[in-house]
Amino acid sequence: MKSEKIILGIDPGTTIMGFGLIKVVNKKMEFVQMNELLLQKYDDPYIKLKLIFERTLELIDTYHPDEIAIEAPFYGKNVQSMLKLGRAQGVAMAAGLSRQIPITEYLPKKIKMAITGNGNASKEQVAKMLQGMLKLKSLPKNLDSTDGLAAAVCHFYNEGRVELGKSYTGWEAFVKQNEKRVKKG
């Protein structure tokens, strides 16, 4: 019997959200699609979040992924940037959770390590490795879509390993694993 599953990878952002999809057939990866949602032209941060949520739902409803891998925000010095990234990640996660799709977060270093063997690799190095692995004819101008694709590939490589990133199967699981972050009324 042929086992098949689709993994959606997301690189959340409020300027560009990158995403990529792979299909796993009998433990082999196949490239499905990668693209990006361009948000620069929108000034209203709430409109950007709405568009991220809607695009993620559209991807889910079109490709029916079995799992979602999402890049976790890295800890930077700019608190405002962290907050914006966290919100973007949160609405993408909410879209997946609303469709009961398991979500796993991966730190950027873990994704880079899975693709290139170097946790400090550049976006260009990650993109070139993905191009070779998945036999991509060309690479996009912005590398946010390859970052989303890298999250999906990282998830494929880490499958079955005990030490995954944080994983949620629905709202109940999210609340249970994040009790300190949930306000009870």
ROTOR-137618 format. One record per atom (N, C-alpha, C): residue in three letters; x, y, z negated. Coordinates in steps of 0.02 Angstrom, whole numbers, plus 32768, in hexadecimal, padded with zeros to 4 digits. Atoms other than C-alpha are relative to their C-alpha. Example, Ala and Ser with C-alpha at 12.3 -4.5 7.8 and 13.67 -1.06 7.14 Angstrom:
ALA802D7FC58000 ALA82677F1F7E7A ALA802D803C8000 SER7FD67FC58003 SER82AC7FCB7E9B SER7FD980377FDB 
This chain:
MET802A7FC48000 MET800080008000 MET802C803F8000 LYS7FDA7FC37FF8 LYS804180AC8031 LYS7FEE80327FC9 SER800E7FCD8032 SER805281277FA2 SER80128044801C GLU7FF77FBE7FE4 GLU803F81DD7FCF GLU7FED80357FCD LYS80137FC9802B LYS803E827F7F6F LYS801C8041801C ILE7FEB7FBF7FEA ILE804E83387F90 ILE8014802A7FC3 ILE7FE87FD58036 ILE80B383AF7F23 ILE80048047801A LEU7FFE7FB97FF1 LEU8099846B7F28 LEU803380207FD2 GLY7FCE7FDB8027 GLY812F84D27EF0 GLY7FF4804A8006 ILE800E7FB87FFF ILE811985877EBE ILE803980277FDE ASP7FD17FD0801D ASP819786127EA1 ASP7FD780407FF4 PRO802D7FC8800C PRO812A86947E4B PRO802480438003 GLY7FE47FBD7FFE GLY8146874C7E67 GLY7FC98032800D THR80337FCD7FF3 THR80E687F07E6D THR80108029803E THR7FEF7FE07FC1 THR8141882C7F08 THR7FF77FCD8039 ILE800880377FD1 ILE814C87867F65 ILE7FF77FC07FD7 MET80098043801E MET810586DE7F2E MET80137FCE8037 GLY7FEC80327FD0 GLY815F86527F87 GLY7FE17FBD7FEF PHE801C8042800E PHE811485A67F9B PHE80157FCF8037 GLY7FEF80357FD0 GLY813C85017FEF GLY7FDD7FC07FEC LEU80228040800C LEU80E984598000 LEU80287FC7801F ILE7FE2803D7FE5 ILE813383AD8015 ILE7FCE7FC77FF5 LYS8027803E8007 LYS80DF83068030 LYS80317FC97FEF VAL7FD680388013 VAL8128826E7FDC VAL7FDC7FC18018 VAL801D803E7FE6 VAL810781CD803C VAL80327FC87FF2 ASN7FD380388013 ASN8150812C7FF5 ASN804380187FE6 LYS7FC47FE58022 LYS81CD818F7F8C LYS802F8026802F LYS7FD97FD77FD2 LYS820A81F58022 LYS7FDD8043800A MET801B7FBD7FF8 MET81F482B18034 MET7FF68012804A GLU800C7FE37FBE GLU81A7830380CC GLU7FEC80487FF7 PHE80127FB98002 PHE819C83BE80EA PHE7FB98008801A VAL80447FF17FE8 VAL80E983FD80F9 VAL7FFD80498016 GLN80067FB97FF0 GLN80F084BB80F1 GLN8024802A7FCD MET7FE87FCE8030 MET8141855380A2 MET7FED8044801C ASN80137FBD7FEC ASN810F860880A4 ASN8005802E7FC4 GLU7FFF7FD28038 GLU80FF86A08038 GLU7FC4802F8003 LEU80367FCF8007 LEU807A87167FFA LEU802280437FF3 LEU7FDF7FBF8006 LEU80B687C98015 LEU7FD280307FDB LEU80297FD6802C LEU8079883E7F8E LEU801A80477FF9 GLN7FE27FBE8007 GLN80E788D97FA5 GLN7FD08039800F LYS802B7FC97FEA LYS805F893F7FF8 LYS7FC980127FCE TYR80337FF38032 TYR7FED89357F60 TYR801E80227FC3 ASP7FE77FDB803A ASP800689B47ED5 ASP7FE27FE77FBF ASP80248015803C ASP7F8689707E5B ASP80187FBB7FE9 PRO7FE780418018 PRO7FD588E57DF1 PRO7FCA7FCB7FF7 TYR8037802F800A TYR7F2B88977DD1 TYR7FE87FE28042 ILE801080197FBD ILE7F0788887E8B ILE80337FCB8013 LYS7FCB80317FF1 LYS7FAF882E7E9E LYS7FF17FBE7FDC LEU800E803E8026 LEU7F7F87B27E15 LEU7FC37FDC801E LYS803C801D7FE0 LYS7ED487967E66 LYS80147FDC8041 LEU7FEB801E7FC0 LEU7F2887747F0E LEU802A7FC17FF5 ILE7FD8803C8011 ILE7FA486F97EBF ILE7FD17FC77FED PHE803180328016 PHE7F13869D7E6C PHE7FDA7FE4803D GLU802780157FC6 GLU7EAD86997F0D GLU80297FD88032 ARG7FD580247FD0 ARG7F3F86637F7C ARG80117FBA7FE6 THR7FF08042801D THR7F6D85D77F03 THR7FC37FD28006 LEU803D80297FF8 LEU7EB8859A7F03 LEU7FF77FEA8049 GLU8007800F7FB9 GLU7EB685A37FC1 GLU80317FC78014 LEU7FCF80357FF2 LEU7F5585397FCA LEU7FE87FBD7FE4 ILE8019803D8020 ILE7F0A84BB7F51 ILE7FC67FE38027 ASP803B80187FDC ASP7E6684B17FB0 ASP80107FE98047 THR7FEC80147FBC THR7EBF84A08058 THR802A7FC08000 TYR7FD080377FFE TYR7F4B8425802E TYR7FF57FCA7FCB HIS801080308036 HIS7F0483CC7F93 HIS803E7FE27FDF PRO7FC4801B8020 PRO7FAA83BE7F36 PRO7FED7FD67FC3 ASP800B802B803A ASP7FB483357EB2 ASP8022801E7FC3 GLU7FDA7FE28037 GLU8031839A7E4A GLU801A80438017 ILE7FE37FBE7FF3 ILE8074844B7E3D ILE804080077FD8 ALA7FC07FF08021 ALA8128847A7E16 ALA8008804B8006 ILE7FFB7FB77FFF ILE8143852F7DE5 ILE804080167FDE GLU7FC37FE6801E GLU81E085917DC3 GLU7FEE802A7FC4 ALA800B7FDB803D ALA81E285D17D11 ALA802680428003 PRO7FDB7FC18001 PRO821186877CF7 PRO80407FF97FD8 PHE7FC180028025 PHE82C686997CC4 PHE8003803C7FD1 TYR7FFD7FCA8032 TYR82F487057C31 TYR803180358017 GLY7FD77FC87FE9 GLY833387AA7C73 GLY800180377FCC LYS7FFB7FC8802E LYS835C884E7C21 LYS7FC4802E8005 ASN80387FD27FF6 ASN82C788AB7C69 ASN7FBF7FDF7FE9 VAL803C801D801E VAL823088847BFC VAL7FC38009802E GLN80397FF47FD3 GLN81B588D37C79 GLN80007FCE803A SER7FFB80317FC9 SER81F588627D06 SER7FEB7FBB7FE8 MET80138041801D MET81E387CA7C94 MET7FB57FFB7FF8 LEU80487FFF800B LEU813287FB7C68 LEU7FDB7FF78042 LYS802080057FBF LYS810288127D1F LYS80077FB9801D LEU7FF580447FE7 LEU8150876B7D50 LEU7FD77FCD7FDA GLY8028802E8029 GLY80FC87137CBF GLY7FB680028012 ARG80467FF97FEC ARG805487577CF4 ARG7FF47FDE8044 ALA8006801F7FBE ALA807087207DA8 ALA80017FB47FF9 GLN7FFD8049800C GLN80A186727D6C GLN7FC07FE97FDF GLY803D80128024 GLY800C866E7CF7 GLY7FC37FF9802C VAL803B80057FD5 VAL7F8A86927D7C VAL80077FC68032 ALA7FF6803A7FD3 ALA7FD786117DF2 ALA7FF27FBF7FD9 MET800D803A802A MET7FD385937D62 MET7FB57FF97FF3 ALA80488002800E ALA7F1F85C27D3A ALA7FD97FE4803C ALA8021801A7FC4 ALA7EED859E7DEE ALA80067FB48003 GLY7FF680498001 GLY7F3A84F07DE3 GLY7FD97FDE7FC9 LEU8024801D8039 LEU7EF184CE7D38 LEU7FB57FFF800C SER80487FFE7FF3 SER7E4485037D75 SER7FEA7FC7802F ARG800F80397FD3 ARG7E5084757DF5 ARG801B7FBE7FE2 GLN7FE9803C8024 GLN7E9683F97D73 GLN803F7FE0801F ILE7FC2801A7FE1 ILE7F3F83E97DCA ILE803980067FCD PRO7FC87FFD802F PRO7FD483BC7D5C PRO803680318018 ILE7FCE7FCC7FF1 ILE805584497D54 ILE803F7FF27FD7 THR7FC080068023 THR810D843C7D28 THR802A803E800F GLU7FD57FC67FF8 GLU817E84D27D0A GLU80497FE98002 TYR7FB9800D7FFC TYR823684CF7D39 TYR802680427FFB LEU7FD57FC58003 LEU82BC854C7D0A LEU802680078043 PRO7FDC7FF67FC0 PRO8314859A7DA2 PRO80417FD78004 LYS7FC180267FFF LYS83BA85487D70 LYS7FF37FB5800D LYS801080477FF6 LYS8367849C7D6B LYS7FED7FF38049 ILE801380077FB9 ILE831D84B67E19 ILE803F8002802C LYS7FC27FF97FD8 LYS83C484F07E60 LYS802C7FC27FF8 MET7FD8803C800E MET841C845C7E0D MET7FE47FC48026 ALA801F80387FDE ALA839F83E17E57 ALA800D8002804C ILE7FF97FF97FB7 ILE83B584267F08 ILE80497FFF8015 THR7FBB7FF67FE9 THR846E84547F10 THR80347FDD7FD4 GLY7FCF801C802F GLY84BF84017E79 GLY802380367FD8 ASN7FE17FC88022 ASN84ED84AF7E3B ASN7FC9802E7FE5 GLY80347FD7801F GLY847C850C7DC0 GLY8008804A800C ASN7FF47FB97FF1 ASN84CA85B17DF5 ASN8002800F804B ALA80007FF87FB8 ALA84B0859B7EB0 ALA7FD8803E8014 SER80257FC67FE7 SER8473862F7F17 SER7FC17FE88024 LYS803D800F7FDB LYS83CA86387F6C LYS80127FE48046 GLU7FEA80157FBE GLU842686238012 GLU80197FB87FFF GLN7FE780458006 GLN847D85837FD8 GLN7FC57FCF7FF7 VAL803C802A800B VAL83D6853B7F9C VAL7FDB7FF78042 ALA802380027FC0 ALA838485688042 ALA80237FD38033 LYS7FDA80297FD1 LYS8410851980A9 LYS7FFC7FB57FEF MET800680468015 MET840884778043 MET7FBB7FE58013 LEU804480157FEE LEU834B846F805B LEU7FF97FF7804B GLN800480057FB7 GLN8360848E8115 GLN801C7FBD8017 GLY7FE380407FEE GLY83D183F68121 GLY7FD77FC57FE9 MET80288037801D MET836A838780AE MET7FBF7FF28025 LEU804380067FE3 LEU82C383AA80FF LEU7FFF800C804B LYS7FF97FF77FB8 LYS830483C681B0 LYS7FD7803C801A LEU80237FC37FEC LEU82BF847781BB LEU80258020803A LYS7FE17FE27FC4 LYS82DE84C98264 LYS801F80447FF0 SER7FE67FBE8011 SER82F48577821B SER7FEC80117FB9 LEU800E7FE88043 LEU82F185D58178 LEU7FDC80438004 PRO80247FC07FFF PRO827D8667814E PRO802F803A7FEE LYS7FD97FC4800E LYS82BE8719813F LYS800680097FB4 ASN80007FFD8049 ASN828B87238087 ASN80077FB97FE7 LEU7FF580458017 LEU82C3868D8022 LEU7FD27FED7FC5 ASP802F80118036 ASP823186907FA7 ASP7FDA7FC08011 SER8023803D7FED SER81D98609800C SER802C7FC37FF6 THR7FD4803A800C THR827285988004 THR80087FF47FB5 ASP7FFE800A8049 ASP827685B77F47 ASP7FC27FD97FE9 GLY803C80268011 GLY81C285787F3D GLY80077FB88016 LEU7FF480447FE6 LEU81F084E37FA9 LEU80327FDB7FD4 ALA7FCD801F802D ALA828784C37F38 ALA7FE07FE77FBF ALA80228016803D ALA821384B87EA1 ALA7FDD7FBD800C ALA8021803F7FEF ALA81AF842F7EF9 ALA80327FC78006 VAL7FCD80337FF6 VAL824D83D07F2A VAL801F7FED7FBC CYS7FE6800D8043 CYS829283E17E79 CYS7FD17FD17FDA HIS8031802A8021 HIS81F183957E37 HIS80037FB9801A PHE7FFA80437FE2 PHE820183047EB0 PHE803D7FDC7FE3 TYR7FC3801F801A TYR82B482E37E75 TYR7FFC7FEF7FB6 ASN8006800B8048 ASN828382ED7DBE ASN7FC77FD37FEC GLU8039802B800D GLU81EC827D7DCD GLU80147FC07FDC GLY7FF1803D8024 GLY81E881EF7D53 GLY803480087FCA ARG7FCF7FF38036 ARG826C823E7CE5 ARG7FDA80197FC3 VAL80227FEC803D VAL823C82597C32 VAL8007804B7FF5 GLU7FF47FBA8010 GLU828A83067C25 GLU7FEC802D803B LEU801A7FD17FCE LEU821C83717C95 LEU7FFA80447FDF GLY80107FBF801D GLY81F284267C7E GLY7FBF7FF97FDA LYS804180038022 LYS815384547C22 LYS7FCD7FEA8033 SER8031801B7FD2 SER80C183F87C6E SER7FBA80057FE2 TYR80457FF88018 TYR8007841A7C60 TYR7FD17FDD8030 THR803180227FD5 THR7F7483B37CA0 THR7FBD80248001 GLY803E7FDA8002 GLY7EEB842F7C77 GLY800380327FC7 TRP80027FCC8034 TRP7EB684BA7C02 TRP800B7FE37FBB GLU7FF9801E8042 GLU7EA984467B6C GLU80497FF07FF1 ALA7FBA8011800A ALA7F5B84087B83 ALA802A803F7FF8 PHE7FDC7FC18006 PHE7F9A84BA7B9C PHE7FF8801E7FBB VAL800F7FE38041 VAL7F4484F77AFD VAL80237FD77FC9 LYS7FE2802B8032 LYS7F8284617A9A LYS804C800A7FFB GLN7FB77FF87FFF GLN8037847D7AD0 GLN801680487FF3 ASN7FEF7FB9800A ASN802E853A7AB5 ASN7FD5801F7FCA GLU802D7FE88035 GLU7FCB854D7A14 GLU801480447FE4 LYS7FE97FC0801C LYS803685DF79D8 LYS7FF0803A802F ARG800D7FCB7FCE ARG8011863E7A79 ARG7FB5800C800B VAL80477FFC7FF5 VAL7F5586237A73 VAL7FDE80217FC4 LYS80237FDE8036 LYS7EEA869A7A0E LYS7FBD7FDE7FF5 LYS803F80228010 LYS7E5B864479B6 LYS7FD180337FE0 GLY802F7FCD8017 GLY7DBF86A97998 GLY7FC57FE47FDD 
